[in-house]
């Protein structure tokens, strides 16, 4: 019997001086286009999770973070409807160098700061669930993600 293989991703919970978290509006992506999400990315071959979070912060947001400034970390075992399973490592950071900006406009249409206790309805569900579990002190959880959920925008025309 073959063992199940897991991929790994990192998620950046970047907080500002008000305690708000940074979210990005996804665009040009196969998965969850139009949804708000935490800055995130895969852990590349030969890389560890710390190296990945530093690289992704630079690539996606144009900022430099130091692993010594990580405030909190937690892990989610994500089972997916149409993808292999993942181990997602979430890193909370509030200290960084540089100015946050959209550094990959082909993947992100906007960035916004949000109250972590009142996250938007159009945020990716499993990321919101992971953050809420962490607020409750749960440092490891398992979740199921429907990778084919589509954002349905309401037509406000009258």
ABEGO torsion letter per residue (X at the ends): XBBBBBBBBBBBBBBBAAGBBBBBBBBGBABGBGBBBBBBBBBBBGBBAAAAAAAAAAAAAGBBBBAAABABBBBBBBBBAABBBBBBBBBBBABBBEBBBBABAAABABBBBBBAABBBAABBAAAAAAAAAAAAGBABBBBBBBAABBBBBBBABX
